[in-house]
Amino acid sequence: MEDIKQKVKDFILSELRKRVGDIENINMEENFIESGVIDSFGFLELLMSIEQEFNIHINFAELDPSEFTTLEGLVFHCGKAIAL
């Protein structure tokens, strides 16, 4: 599971770099939207990229937004969906 999580994390960071440039100071608990790293439209694009890359569908309607708007939460929930 940790290998999957690392792949997801690497992909997310790569996608964020493409969209916003330098993200070296982002931490695992930082909310992407509230901190201004990415706007809500960019976040939706990021989610679609993750779903396409890993051939998964995550029902975000069942989750509290605070559970997946951080790098830690997004990696966790995507890793969980991949492992199923």
C-alpha angles and dihedrals in degrees: 000000000000090000090054091048091051091051090050092047092049091049093049092049090048091051092047091051090054091051104038108012119222112039099154093123096054114119129206095253098044115117106235095212102037092048092050095241089128135357124237094264091050089048091055089050089051091052092050091050091052092049091050095045095050098030093235138129119213118195098220091177087076093054134075106247090234087064095065108023091083126071090242094051095043092049091048096049095041091047089050092051092049092050092055 
